[in-house]
Amino acid sequence: TELLRGMSDKQVAEMQQAFNDDISERQKEYVDTPLPRQIARRSERMEKRLNNWFGELNAAQHQRVQAWSQALGDQNRQWIANRQHWQQQLMLAMNQRNDASFAPRMATLLQRKESLWTPEYRAAYQNTEQQARSLLIDLLHLSTPAQRQYLQERLAKVRSDFSELKCLKG
């Protein structure tokens, strides 16, 4: 909070420009793209992530990923609108950074972002979480013994990596 309070007007203006650029880029990449292409790209990104955990997906799993992506629909629009809303709230606070209300506003903006979500994004986020859970359950049901073995090995590696972290050792 003190670091943000100490920013100059020029730095705040640069932050505003960076936020504008961020929204513009994301708008082009995720919203202005026709919805069928958004859905296809989302499927491609998810399959790439899933391949790291399951190995190559089978036809039924591939279809399930396609259905998942379709079910998310136009969620990108709500995501970008919510991001823009949060950035606007931050800039409003930054423009009043010498007020006594600045620190509590920053605490909300940085520590309790979810409390500022738009109703549309809140609904889209809940749908996204439900769709992700459903996707993973279905993928496990559709997995082959070899894929389950691959997943178990990957999870064992993650467990091992965590157990080796110095911060978790007594």
C-alpha positions, 0 to 999 in steps of 0.5 A: 500500500505504501509503495502504491501511495508513493507513486507519482502522477506520471507512474499512475498515468503509465499504469493506466496506459498499461491497463488500457493496453492489457484490455485492448490486447486481451479483447483482440485475442479473446473477445473479438475472435469469432466464438467458434474460433475461441472455442477451438483455441480453448480446446487446443489449450486444454488438450495441451495441458491435459496431455501433460497429465494423461499423455495422448488423449483418446477420441472419446476424451478429445470429444469431451474436451470439445464439449467442455469448451463449447459449454463455456461459450462466451465466458471470455467476454465476462472475464475481460469485462470483469478484469477491466472493472477491477482495473478501473476500481484500482485506478479510482483508488490510485487517483485518491491515494492520499485519502484515509480510505486508500489502505482499506480500499487497496486491501479489498482490491488486492486481497479480496478481489472476488468481492468486487467481481461483476455479477456476470463474471461471478456466474461465469466463474461458477459455471467454469468451475463446475464445467472443469470438475465435470470434465476431469471426472469424465476424463478419468472415467474415459481414461485407459489403464496406461493413462491412469498409470501416467497420471499416477506417475506425474502426481507422484513426481509432484508430491516428491517435488513438494516434499523436497521444498525447503520451506516445507521441511521442519 
